[in-house]
Amino acid sequence: QVQLVESGGGLVQAGGSLRLSCAASGRTFGSFAIGWFRQAPGKEREFVAAISTYDGNRYYADSVKARFTSSEDNAKNTVYLQMNSLIFEDTAVYYCAAGDGLVQRSYEYDYWGQGTQVTVSA
């Protein structure tokens, strides 16, 4: 099993930045992929980004590709999502999830964090 603890959400003005953290435990870091998802009120959960902790490969949804960056710190067993140039439409609860493959389908991730709220004021 993998336990995931998220942090770093908050309220930010449009154009600002936030960095989300996803601390993983319970399984060897480097043996799974981390996906980032978000869910806005009244909307379905959507894929944001994914990063492989074993080879560092990553990819992003088109809506965030130029603004968000995911990275990893193996020493801290933590994956980050750096979010820059935030817009109102980025407002959502953000989740990290762990799975075996670098995929964007949420049902392929087995373990989920508790979520963290990101609110962007217009």
C-alpha positions, 0 to 999 in steps of 0.5 A: 500500500501507499499512503499519500499526504497532501499539503500546500493548497490555499487562496491565491490571486490570479496570476500567483503561484502555489506549490502542492506537496504529496508525501508518500510512504508505505512503498519504495519511492521510485516504484510507482507513478503519481498522478495529479487530479483536480475536481471543481464543484459540480464538475468531474475529476480531471487529470492534471499531470503525472510523474513517474518516480522511477524514471522522472518521465512526466506529462501534463494536461493541455490546460496546464502544460505551460504553467504547471510543473511536477517534480520529485524529491527522492530523499523526501519521498515527496512529489511536488506540483508547482503551479504558476500563472494561476487562473480562476478556472484552476480553482478546485480540490487537488488530489495526488494518487499513486499507481503503477503506470504513467496514465491519466485515467483516474480509475487506474490509480489505486491510492489517493491523498485526502485532497487540498483546496486551491482557490484562485480569486479573480 
